[in-house]
């Protein structure tokens, strides 16, 4: 279970990384060929992952991603909830992800779901 928690921790490190640290954080969390798919994105590899993360931060400046509850996993699969928290403490966006880990403990795939989104 420690490998699962470590992978999720690195996932949040990448999603919350400062621009100057993003490349290193993505490489630490994801394999070179990692796939990330959610309702708004379908990307592959470090460059596209970093672009997706940058886009989220441009859309939600000052927001941070935080886990909701403890990760749950077995074998190489881990599921966990998350929310996107604004500077005022509200969390207008929340979701849940299922990740598959590679042999080295980094994330090989992410299947993401949006559970709460703001109304327009």
Secondary structure, 3 states (H helix, E strand, C coil): CHHHHHHHHHHHHHHCCCHHHHHHHHHHHEEEEEEEEECCEEEEHHHHHHHHHHHHHHHCCCCEEEEEEEEEEECCEEEEEEEEECCCCCCCEEEEEEEEECCCCCEEEEEEEEEECCCC
